[in-house]
């Protein structure tokens, strides 16, 4: 009898200890929780099965650049296609405007891991954020929708998309995409970052769903995006129509584009959350060079320039890409162009391409935006009148 009671007591204690340390049942559909990065204040998660709500508490200085600090509630998954959906509410008042709750797919629990997330900030900013490989800098595509109440992160192979909805709205495509190689098994979950190493913030995630399939209708989208010289992009307009020829109004207050050759425009609101690089560009003398793409040097197509009609052509790019569609900035200091893979044969409407920028002074080149595009992605005037932003059109094919 004593032995039976002792065994029973140990069983109760084991159950209690297991629950206290986060058994699977206590975290609903998730397996475990952990802090990622060097947070000062350990995070936590509580799950209420009655309301199907997680309240996640997290600290951490940021989730940006090459390292992250946040609290993560997760499960491991190996599916090729997956969707992660939740209703999200920031709890409490005050705190940094960039405190955030995220839906995330992550390669590992390392602080510099490759990842993709949809991040809802305290000030309403909502972005597709991604780190293309371990230790790389974070990129983002900011949604045109502020403060959505419902979010979805979708993975189709190595391509990721975001869907958003306000109160009493159906989910709709937020625009843009990210291409990141995430290999099975990987981590899927929800997280919170305080954006202040000394603070702690809480976010409620309700009706969280992880589905290993894609349930929406097949569709094609065009997204008019603008990008700063820092590489931060923003959605300006999303349409199921096929858009081409992006540009700017003369005053820079609207984005222009074409649908079946017919001019259209949409108002443009400057980014409030990311400071432009440099200062407003004053009027400059017209550049004397003509910039063009040519394969006259043999091999891949590169960017060349010449001075006047009789000038001697000068090759100014030389790399493994096929570089086309050069456009000089208003001040003549930078050149943007599209870079296609070495194996490319012709310009199509939807292929992997990079929008890159070169400093004319030192010929340094960097990528502003990797995206799916090509024919129709750049117009004749991609630079904003003040030279701070470049507009382009990316294409998305939902399968």
N, C-alpha and C positions, 0 to 999 in steps of 0.2 A: 504493500500500500504506500509506504514511504517512497519507494523507488518510483512508483507510478506518478505520485504527486510531484516528485522532483523533476521527472521528465516533462510533466505538464507545465511546471513553472518555467523550466528552461525554454520550452516552446513558446510560451507567452513572451518571455524576455527577448527571444530571438526575433519574434514577429515585431515587437516594439522597436528593437534596434534597427531592423530592416526598414521599417516605415520611416524612422527618424532620419535614416541616411538616404532616403529617396528611392524606394523600391519602384519598379515600373508602374504599379497601380497608382502611386501618389503623384505621378507626373503625366497621367492620362496617356496620350498616344506617344509620348516621348520616353526615352530610355534613361536619360541622365542629365545632369546640369553641371556646369563648371565655369570658372572664370577663365577668360582668355587674356593673356598679357599680364603686365605687372600692375594690377589694380591695388589701391591702398585699402579699400573696404570690400570685403568679400560680399558677393551677391547671393541672391536666393530666389526661389520660385515656390509659389503656392498654387495648387490646382483645386478648383471647386467643381466637382462633377455635376452638381445640381444646376449650375449656370453655364457649365462648359467654359469656364474662364480661368486663365492663368494670370496671376499677378507676379510680374518679374521685377526684381529689385537689382539695380546695377550701378556700378561706379565706373571709373575709367576716364582717362583724359580725352581720348578720341578714337575714331575708327577711320583712319585716313593715312595718306602717304604710304609708308611701307610697313606700318605696325598698327595693331588694334588692341584696345583695352575695353572689355565689356563682359557682361554675364550672359551665358549661352545655355539654352535648354534645348536638347537635341536628341536625335536618333540617327542611326546609320542606315543608309539606303544604297541600293545598287542599280536602280532603274535607269534606263536610257532617257525616258521622258517622265516628268513629274511636275505637279503643281502644289504650291503651298499657299493657303488662303487663310485670312484671319480678319476680324474686326479689331481695330486698335484704338485705344483711348489713353492719352497721356494723363497721369494721375497727379494731383497736387498742383499748386501754383508756384510761380517763380522758377528758378533754375535757368541754366543757359539756354538760349534760343535754339542751339544746335544739339541739345540733348535729344536722344533718338531711340525709337523702338524699331526693330528690323525683323524682316523675314529673310532668312539666309540659307544659302547652299554653300558649303565650305569644304575644301579638300581635307584639311586637318585642323587640329586645335592649336597649332603653332600660331603665334601672334602675327607672323608675316605670311600666312598661308594664302594661296589663291582662293578667291571667293567671289560670289555675286550676291547682292542683297537688294531689297527695296527698303529704303529707310524713310520713315516718317519723323521729321524733326519737330521739336517743341513749337517752333514758329510756323508750322504748317508746310514748310518745304518738304517735298517728296521726290526722291531720286532713285534711279537705278545706279547703284555703285558697284564697282568691280575692280579686282586686282587680277590681272591676266596671268601672272605666274608668281611663284613664291619670291618675296622680297621686292617685287615691283611696286611702283607708285599706284595709288588708287585713282581711278577715273570715275566720272559720273555723267549721267544724262538726266538733267533735271526735268521733272514733269511740269507741264503747264497748269496742272491742277494742284491747288493748295489745300492741305488739310483733309484729304479723303478719309472716310471712316472705315473703308474696307479695302484691303490690298490683296493682290495675288502676285506671286513670283512664279514664273513658268520656265521650265527647262525643256527644250526640244533638242536632244543631242548635246552639242556644244554651243547652242544659241539660246540666249535668255531674254525673256520679255517681262514687262510689268503691266498689270491691269489694275485699275482703280475705280472706286465708286464713292459717291457721297451718300448721305442719308436717303434711304428709299430709292436709290438708283441701282440699275444693273451695272455689273462690271463692264468697263470699256477699256480698250487698248490705250495705254498712256503714251505710246510713241517711242521710237528708237529701239535699240537692242544692244546686247553685248555678246561677244564671242570669247568664251573662256573654256579651256580644256580642263574639265573636272572628271577624274577617273574614279570608277567604282572600286571599293565602297567610299562614300563621302558622307558628310554630316548635313542634316537638314534640321532647321529649328528656328527658334525665336530668341531675340536678344535685346538687351538694353545697355546703353552707354550714357553716362551723365554728362559727357563733354566737359568734365571738371574733375580733376584727380582727387579733390578733397570732398566732393559731393556724392550723394546717393539719390537716384531717381527711380520712380516706379512707373510701369506701363502695364495696362490690362490688355490681354489678347483673348478675344472671345470667339467661340465657334471656329477653332483652328482645325483645318483639314489638310491632310497630306494625301494626295491622290497620285498613283503611279500610272496615270494616263492623261491625255489632253482631251477635254470634252467640248471645246467650242467648234464652231463651224470653220471650215477652211476659208481663208480670206487673204487678200493682198492689201497692204497698206503702204502709204507714202508718208514720210515724216519730214517736215521742214525743220531743220535744226540750225542753231547758231552755236559757234564755239569761240571761246576766248583764246588768246595766245597761251594761256596757262593750260589749255586742254579741257577745261570744264565746259560741257555742252548743255544746251537747253532746248527743249521741245518748243517750237513756235506754233506748229499746226499739224494736225493728224487727219488723214483722209483715206477712205477706201477707194477714192479716185486715183488715177495715175497722174502724179504731179511732176512737172519738169521746170527747167529754167528758173531757178531761185534767184532772187535779187533783193534790192532795197528800194524804198521810195527815196526821192531826192533829199527829204529832210531826215531820213533814217528812222522815222516813226512807224513804219510799216514794212512787213516782209511781202515781197511779190513773188508770184509763181504763175505757171500756166496749167490749165486743164484742157486737153485737146486743142492746144494752141490759143486758147482764150485767156487773156490776162486776168489775174485775180490778186487780191491782197488781203492781209490780215494785220491787225494792230500789233506792234512790237513793244513790249515792256522790258526795259533793261533789267539785267540780273540785279537782285537786291542782296544776294547772299555771297557773291564772289566779286572781289574787287578786280577791276580790269588791270591788265599789265600796262605800265607806263602811263602816259598822260594823253589828253586829247591831242589829236594831230592837227597842226596848223597847215594851211595851204602851202604846197611845195611846188617848185618848178616841175614841169612835166619831164619825166625820165626820158633820156635821149635814146635808150636802147629799145629794140624790139625783141621780145622773148617768144620763143617758139619751141615745139617738140620735134625732134628728128632722130632718125637712126643712121644718119650719114657717117657716123663714126664707126659703124659696124656693130653688130650685136643688138643689145637692147636699145629702146628709144629713150633718149635723154633730153634734158632742157638745154637749149642753146640761146645765145643772144648775139645781136650784131648792131653796130652803130650806123644808123642811116641805111639807105638802100644799097650803097656800095661797100658797106663795112665788111670786114673779115669776120666770119662766124666764130664764136667762142663758146666752147662747151663748158657749162657751169655745174652740171651734175654728172656723176659717174659712179654708179652703184649697181646692185643686182636687180633693181626694179625697172619696170617700164614706166617712165615718168611723162605725163601728158597734162595738157590744159593749164599752163602757167598763167598766173594773174598777179600783177605787182600791186603792193599796198599803196594807198594814196600818198604816203610820204616817200615812196621809192626805197624803203629800207628792207622790206620783206617780200618774199615771193611764195605764194601758195600754189600747189599743184596736186594732181592725183597720181598715186603710185600703184601700179598693178604688179602682180607676181611676174617673175621672169618667164614663166610658161604661158603667159597670156598671148592670145592670137589676135583678138579684135575687141573693140569696146562694145560690151553688151549692157543691158539695163540692170542686171542684178548679179554681181559677182563681188568677191572680197576685194576691197580697195582701201587705201589709206589716204586721208587728206593730210598732206605734210607741208611744213613751212620751212623756208630757208632764210637765214640772215644774209643779205647781200654782202655785208661788210666782211664777214669771216667764212662764209659758205657753210655755216653749221646748219644741219637739217634735223628736225625732230617731227614726230607724228603728233598731229592735233587730234585726229579722230580715225579709228579703224571702223569701217562700216560696210554694209552691203549696198552697192550702188554702181555707178558707171555712167552710161549714156543718160543725160538729163540731170545728173546730180549737181553739176556746177553750171551757173549762168555766166553771162558776160561780165557782170559786176558783183562778184561774191563778197567783196569787202564792204563793210558798213562805211558811211561817209566819214566817220571819225577814225576809221582804221583799227578799231578795237576788236571787231568781231568778223567772222566769216560765216556766210550762210551756205548750206548745202542741203540736198535731199537724200535721205536714206530710204531703202525699200525693205519691207518685211513681208515674208510669205509664211502665213500660219498653216501648218499642215494638220 
